[in-house]
């Protein structure tokens, strides 16, 4: 069964976008592959996500993209996090995540509200490519792990003129995956921030 934790956190962050800076400091929640499949508009994933959350496909894709942008592709994130993985992740999971993120970056998947706002996902492509280049083979991954353990920086500073695109948050998305079902009593009263934060393993 697919874990809904990551997409639940993503939907919650649309209501409380300020929690993104907190989320960047903690491990990623379960279900990142599912979230990336939603962002990449995979039909099976979208169908399951609609069934689990009761939210529309455009809302789910917007939430997943917002999470990728704000939590995974932050310029201070390490290469594992940029690919939605942990240092112990199997190579095939990292490869799968890279492919899904690159599909999300493709111009054909840019949603109308992003295009109208001048959103340019290609600004993230260099980060994803650099992360994949560092982790795509066991020898490169081992070398990267060594530098990571020594605390050496692994991301280049932004180039002059680069800007950080940002999706506009949606203000009415309920929080916590149980609260997202249409028939849930929690839909009638906003859930607390703690429900979202618990998905990351921390509390207010």
LINHUZI-V257651 format. One record per backbone hydrogen bond with DSSP energy under -0.5 kcal/mol. CO is the residue of the C=O (numbers start at 1). NH is the residue of the N-H. Records with the same first field share a line. If there is no record, write none. Layout:
CO->NH  NH
//
This chain:
4->8
5->9
6->10
7->11
8->12
9->13
10->14
11->14  15
12->15  16
16->19
17->20
18->21
19->22  23
20->24
22->25
23->26
30->6
31->35
32->36
33->37
34->38
35->39
36->40
37->42
38->41
42->46
43->47
44->48
45->49
46->50
47->51
48->52
49->53
50->54
56->60
57->61
58->62
59->63
60->64
61->65
62->66
63->67
64->68
65->69
66->70
67->71  72
68->72  73
74->77
78->82
79->83
80->83  85
81->84
86->89
90->93  94
91->95
92->96
93->97
94->98
95->99
96->100
97->101
98->102
99->103
100->104
101->105
102->106
103->106
106->109
107->110
111->114  115
112->116
113->117
114->119
115->118
120->123
121->124
122->125  126
124->127  128
125->129
126->130
127->131
128->132
129->133
130->134
131->135
132->136
137->141
138->142
139->143
140->144
141->145
142->146
143->147
144->148
145->149
146->150
147->152
148->151
159->162
163->165
176->180
177->180
178->181
181->184
184->187
185->188
186->189
192->195  196
193->196  197
194->198
195->199
196->199  200
197->200  202
198->201
//
